[in-house]
Structures are given as structure tokens and as C-alpha cells.
Amino acid sequence: MLGPTLESPRLVLRPPTQGDFADFAAFCADEEVMRTLGGVVPPHGAWRQMATIAGAWALQGFGMFSVIEKESGRWVGRLGPWFPGGEGGGWPDTEVGWGLIRSA
């Protein structure tokens, strides 16, 4: 794994893994969830998004976490720092973003 794992009494936050993809793709396909996140994304676009998040960990040493519900083990979203492109990449500064599945 490329980054830390953080735990609270209810959640585990960790960098994304390939095993998260089915849930990540379902998240990206949910019209209501994606309404403020750029719109529905097909599976190949969801793969690119997840790979970009994983790549941020490798290239920048930080990125969004997968959010896992401890009790069920289910993937419920993604959250964390985001700075696409780094310095000179056209993004003004690091921000914190989040997106959770509808039931969360």
C-alpha cells in the first residue's frame, strides 16, 4: 500500500486498491451521487479516476482515501486531499474533497 491506514471506531481510511473498483464504479454510475461531482462516469472513466487517485499517492505522497465501513467491510466512498498536476498543473492549490455512496 502506498500510504497510511487511519482508523476510527467506525471507519478505515486507506489508499484505494484494485479490489475497490466494483464499488468505485457503482459510485461513479449513480446519477444522484455524481450530480455535484461532474456527472455519471462509465466504468472505463471510473477506472481512470481510481487510478489517478492511486497515482497521486505514488507521485505526491498523498491523495484521497477509500472509506471502508468497519462493521460491514463495505466501501462507502472516497475522501482526502487532492492536488491534480501538482505545482504548475493548473490547479490552484491542494483541496479536500469527498464523495460518499448514497446510503452513507
C-alpha positions as CSV (number, residue, x, y, z in Angstrom):
1,M,0.0,0.0,0.0
2,L,1.3,3.5,-0.9
3,G,0.0,5.4,2.1
4,P,-1.2,5.2,5.7
5,T,-4.2,3.4,7.0
6,L,-6.2,5.5,9.5
7,E,-8.9,4.0,11.8
8,S,-11.7,5.4,13.8
9,P,-14.2,3.4,15.8
10,R,-16.4,3.1,12.7
11,L,-14.2,3.6,9.6
12,V,-11.0,2.7,8.0
13,L,-9.4,5.2,5.6
14,R,-6.7,3.8,3.3
15,P,-5.4,4.3,-0.2
16,P,-7.5,2.7,-2.9
17,T,-6.8,-0.9,-4.0
18,Q,-7.9,-2.7,-7.2
19,G,-10.4,-4.6,-5.0
20,D,-12.3,-1.3,-4.6
21,F,-13.1,-1.0,-8.3
22,A,-16.5,-2.6,-8.5
23,D,-17.8,-0.3,-5.7
24,F,-16.0,2.7,-7.0
25,A,-17.5,2.1,-10.5
26,A,-21.0,1.8,-8.9
27,F,-20.4,5.1,-7.1
28,C,-19.5,6.8,-10.3
29,A,-22.6,5.4,-12.1
30,D,-25.0,6.8,-9.5
31,E,-26.6,9.9,-11.0
32,E,-27.6,11.4,-7.7
33,V,-24.1,10.8,-6.1
34,M,-22.4,12.2,-9.1
35,R,-24.7,15.2,-9.6
36,T,-22.1,17.6,-8.0
37,L,-19.0,15.6,-9.0
38,G,-19.1,16.1,-12.7
39,G,-21.8,13.7,-13.7
40,V,-22.1,10.0,-14.2
41,V,-18.9,8.3,-15.3
42,P,-18.8,5.0,-17.3
43,P,-16.7,2.1,-16.0
44,H,-13.6,3.0,-18.0
45,G,-13.7,6.5,-16.7
46,A,-14.2,5.3,-13.1
47,W,-11.1,3.2,-13.6
48,R,-9.2,6.3,-14.7
49,Q,-10.4,8.2,-11.7
50,M,-9.4,5.5,-9.3
51,A,-6.0,5.0,-11.0
52,T,-5.5,8.8,-10.8
53,I,-6.1,8.7,-7.1
54,A,-3.7,5.8,-6.6
55,G,-1.2,7.6,-8.8
56,A,-1.4,10.7,-6.6
57,W,-0.2,8.6,-3.7
58,A,2.8,7.3,-5.7
59,L,3.7,10.7,-7.2
60,Q,2.8,13.2,-4.5
61,G,2.9,11.1,-1.3
62,F,-0.8,11.9,-0.6
63,G,-4.2,11.5,-2.1
64,M,-7.8,10.5,-1.4
65,F,-8.5,7.6,0.8
66,S,-11.0,4.8,0.2
67,V,-13.5,4.9,3.1
68,I,-14.4,1.5,4.4
69,E,-17.1,0.8,7.0
70,K,-15.5,-1.4,9.7
71,E,-18.6,-3.3,10.7
72,S,-19.6,-4.4,7.2
73,G,-16.2,-4.1,5.4
74,R,-18.0,-2.2,2.6
75,W,-16.5,0.6,0.5
76,V,-18.6,3.7,1.2
77,G,-16.7,6.4,-0.6
78,R,-13.5,8.4,-1.1
79,L,-12.2,11.5,0.7
80,G,-9.0,13.4,1.3
81,P,-6.5,15.8,-0.1
82,W,-6.4,16.5,-3.8
83,F,-4.0,18.5,-5.9
84,P,-4.1,17.3,-9.6
85,G,-1.0,18.1,-11.5
86,G,0.9,19.4,-8.5
87,E,2.9,22.6,-8.9
88,G,2.3,24.1,-12.3
89,G,-0.5,21.6,-13.1
90,G,-3.2,24.3,-13.5
91,W,-4.9,23.6,-10.1
92,P,-4.7,26.5,-7.7
93,D,-3.9,24.6,-4.5
94,T,-4.5,21.5,-2.5
95,E,-8.1,21.0,-1.6
96,V,-10.0,18.4,0.4
97,G,-12.7,16.5,-1.5
98,W,-15.2,13.8,-0.6
99,G,-17.8,11.7,-2.1
100,L,-19.9,9.0,-0.4
101,I,-22.4,6.4,-1.6
102,R,-26.0,7.5,-1.3
103,S,-26.7,5.3,1.7
104,A,-23.8,6.7,3.6
